[in-house]
Amino acid sequence: MKAIQLSGNDYKLWNRLGATFANGENHEEALKAYRTAVDLKPGYVRAWVNVGTSYANQGKLQHAIRFYLRGLELNPDASHVWSYVRTVLVADARLDLLPFVEQRDLEEFKKAIPF
């Protein structure tokens, strides 16, 4: 926490703090830290994806997809994020949406999701 006090505007440091909280299964604090990272740098894909992963780890799968989509809007070529979306859709039994993921058709996928 001392580093955050010294470098409170360092988005990467906030993201790392979020990862530390997430590794300790302190999801609420992880989400706060990740959200601070994206507030500081809205184009920071890794933090958006980490927010999604935190929600996925809590079983909040639709929330997870929303944040993964934000990451994909910023970088539609991020293969690992498409994989995370696929994993969440399978876990949520939304197999009907998998073709959009397989085709990496972000715009059609966003139109097809009901949330």
N, C-alpha and C positions, 0 to 999 in steps of 0.2 A: 504494500500500500504506500510505502514511502516513495517509490518511483512514480506512482500516480500523482502524489502530492507535488512532486517536483516537475512532472511533465504531464499535467492534466489534459493537455490538448493533443497528446500523441495517440492517434487512432489505433495504431498497431499495438501499443501498450495496453489499451483498453480491450482490444481483441484477445490479447494474450491473457489478460486477467479473466476474461470471460471463459477462456479455455481452462484455466486453472480451476475456476468455480465449477465448470461442467465436469471436469475430471473427478471432482469431489462430490458430484451429484447434487450440487447446490444450484438447481436450475433457475430459480428466481434471480439470484445474484448474477448468474451467467448471462441471463437475458438482459438485465440492466446494463452490464458491461458491454455486451455486444451492441445494444441499442445506442449506447454512448458512442461507440466506434462508428456506427453508421450515421449518427447525427453529426459527428465531426468530419466524416468523409463519406457522403452519400453514395459515391461510386465505388466503394470498397466491397467488391464481390464476396470476398472471403467472410466478412462479418455478416453479410446478408445470409449466406449459406449456413454459417454457424448458428444464426437465430433459428433457421429452419431445422437444423439438426437438433437443437435444444428442444424445440417443440416435438419433433419426431420421437426423441428419447422419452418424452413424457406421454406419448401416445396421442398427442394432439396433431393428428396427421393432416387434416385440412389446413390448419395453421401452417404446418411445415411446408406444404406445397406452395402456399402464398409467398413465403419468403424465398423458397427455391426459385420460384418464377421471377421474383425481383432480381435475383442473381443472374438468371438466364436472360432477362431483358438487358442487363448490362453486358453480358458475355454469352451470347447464344451458342458459342462453340465449346463451352465448358463441358466436356464429356462427363466428368465426375458428377456434375450437378444433374445432368440428365439421368445418370445412374441412380442418384439419390431419389429423384422424382419417381423413377420406375419402381424402386424398392418400396417407397411409401404407397404408391398406387396398388401394388400387389398386397401389401399389408392391410390396406383399406378395402380390399376386394373390388377395386375399380378397374378391372381388367379391360373394360370397354374403352378406357382412355389410353391404353398402351400403344395402339397404332400411332397416335400423335407423337408419343415419346420416341418410338422406333424411327419415325420419319423426321424427328427433330423439328417438327412444325410448331413453333412457339405460338404463332398467331392463331392457328386453328385450335390448338390445345387450350389457349386462354378462352376462346369462344365456347368450347365444349364443357369446360368445368362449371359446375353449378354453384360454386361458392366464391 
